[in-house]
Amino acid sequence: MKKQLMIFGVVILLLSVFGLSGCTEHMGNTANSEIQILNHDINEEGSFKAVYGSIKNNANKEIDEVIVKVRFYDIDNGLLNTELATVHHLAKGETDNFSVTYWYHEPGFDNYDHYTVSVST
């Protein structure tokens, strides 16, 4: 069981470092991407943590659906939770906002340390 947890942790760490196919981890503005994460921030209240931000369509066409994925981690980079936001019909050059909420009753809430934001189409 301990070995399985270690393997799982290594896989999560590798995915965090190298990203997933079709996703762009936000480490500032995303270069060479159809969707640019312009900004994001977190509002930490007692019973929830809300991540909100803005994305921009840099493609030469409308994008029907953008999935914004926010992953919440503990201090050891262990994945606690993932929340998704969907933005529909993002026109060429258009900017739109997203937000997700991580509630206190969800697994791992008390162990939260940091988060990442990624986008996919």
Helices and strands as residue ranges (DSSP letters): H 2-18, E 24-25, E 35-44, E 48-57, E 63-73, E 79-90, E 95-103, G 109-111, E 114-120
